[in-house]
Amino acid sequence: MRSELKTVSDLEGSLEAVPSLKLKIAGKSLPTEKFAIRKSRRYLSPNPVSLPIPALEMMYIWNGYAVIGKQPELTDGMLEVIIKAEEMLAKGPENEYSVDDECLVKLLKGLCLKYLGRVQEAEENFRSICANEKKIKYDHYLIPNALLELALLFMEQGRNDEAIKLLESAKQNYKNYSMESRTHFRIQAATLQAKSSLENGNRSIVSSVSL
């Protein structure tokens, strides 16, 4: 137990040091570093709140789900971890990050469900994030990304008109959020594919957008 407590203490100390480790290249900070720094600030407050599933969140930032999603057993394992995190959030006390954390879990859960072929459940999870838009306090990147993932889900079903509307909303209505350039790149790629699919009368192939 003492060794476990020491490990937790060491990790928390490392998270507190994250802001001081920022590097600049050509006078600019890397978006992923900015993202990590913003996340680490939760541990600097007088009443720190742990991140629910930080490793799985970073996997999303690096588009890891499109790779893991090709392996059903791995995706099932991740879904189990996400569901446990969801249950812990439901049982735990509410705090200023509660809605943000719940929406993050919904986003990652929706992705796993999509790759497991549970399309309706995936759609419900993505939509629940959008329904809580006004309650999100910090992780504003979740809304445009939920719209993007929902659009990609629609494209796989041939619902390209609906997908394009969601992509336009994600691009036009949300600004100045974490990893915005990355999200805009994916939105643009998805939009081009959806429009091309409509012109050709075919179902979109979205694997290249998801990677």
ChimeraX attribute file (.defattr): number of C-alpha atoms within 10 A of each C-alpha:
attribute: neighborCount
match mode: 1-to-1
recipient: residues
	/A:1	6
	/A:2	7
	/A:3	8
	/A:4	9
	/A:5	10
	/A:6	11
	/A:7	12
	/A:8	12
	/A:9	12
	/A:10	12
	/A:11	12
	/A:12	16
	/A:13	13
	/A:14	13
	/A:15	18
	/A:16	17
	/A:17	16
	/A:18	17
	/A:19	17
	/A:20	8
	/A:21	8
	/A:22	13
	/A:23	13
	/A:24	9
	/A:25	7
	/A:26	6
	/A:27	7
	/A:28	8
	/A:29	12
	/A:30	13
	/A:31	14
	/A:32	14
	/A:33	16
	/A:34	17
	/A:35	15
	/A:36	17
	/A:37	19
	/A:38	15
	/A:39	18
	/A:40	22
	/A:41	16
	/A:42	17
	/A:43	18
	/A:44	14
	/A:45	10
	/A:46	7
	/A:47	8
	/A:48	12
	/A:49	16
	/A:50	13
	/A:51	14
	/A:52	19
	/A:53	16
	/A:54	12
	/A:55	10
	/A:56	18
	/A:57	17
	/A:58	14
	/A:59	15
	/A:60	15
	/A:61	16
	/A:62	13
	/A:63	14
	/A:64	15
	/A:65	21
	/A:66	19
	/A:67	13
	/A:68	17
	/A:69	19
	/A:70	12
	/A:71	13
	/A:72	14
	/A:73	12
	/A:74	13
	/A:75	22
	/A:76	17
	/A:77	11
	/A:78	19
	/A:79	20
	/A:80	14
	/A:81	14
	/A:82	21
	/A:83	15
	/A:84	13
	/A:85	17
	/A:86	21
	/A:87	11
	/A:88	12
	/A:89	17
	/A:90	12
	/A:91	9
	/A:92	10
	/A:93	8
	/A:94	10
	/A:95	9
	/A:96	11
	/A:97	17
	/A:98	19
	/A:99	21
	/A:100	20
	/A:101	21
	/A:102	20
	/A:103	26
	/A:104	25
	/A:105	24
	/A:106	24
	/A:107	26
	/A:108	25
	/A:109	23
	/A:110	27
	/A:111	28
	/A:112	27
	/A:113	20
	/A:114	20
	/A:115	20
	/A:116	18
	/A:117	11
	/A:118	13
	/A:119	18
	/A:120	12
	/A:121	15
	/A:122	24
	/A:123	21
	/A:124	13
	/A:125	21
	/A:126	28
	/A:127	18
	/A:128	15
	/A:129	26
	/A:130	18
	/A:131	11
	/A:132	14
	/A:133	16
	/A:134	11
	/A:135	15
	/A:136	21
	/A:137	12
	/A:138	16
	/A:139	17
	/A:140	18
	/A:141	18
	/A:142	22
	/A:143	25
	/A:144	28
	/A:145	22
	/A:146	27
	/A:147	24
	/A:148	28
	/A:149	26
	/A:150	25
	/A:151	28
	/A:152	29
	/A:153	24
	/A:154	22
	/A:155	24
	/A:156	17
	/A:157	14
	/A:158	19
	/A:159	17
	/A:160	26
	/A:161	15
	/A:162	14
	/A:163	26
	/A:164	23
	/A:165	14
	/A:166	22
	/A:167	25
	/A:168	16
	/A:169	14
	/A:170	21
	/A:171	19
	/A:172	9
	/A:173	8
	/A:174	13
	/A:175	12
	/A:176	9
	/A:177	16
	/A:178	20
	/A:179	15
	/A:180	16
	/A:181	12
	/A:182	12
	/A:183	19
	/A:184	17
	/A:185	13
	/A:186	19
	/A:187	26
	/A:188	15
	/A:189	15
	/A:190	27
	/A:191	24
	/A:192	13
	/A:193	22
	/A:194	30
	/A:195	16
	/A:196	15
	/A:197	18
	/A:198	15
	/A:199	9
	/A:200	10
	/A:201	11
	/A:202	12
	/A:203	18
	/A:204	22
	/A:205	17
	/A:206	16
	/A:207	12
	/A:208	11
	/A:209	18
	/A:210	17
	/A:211	12
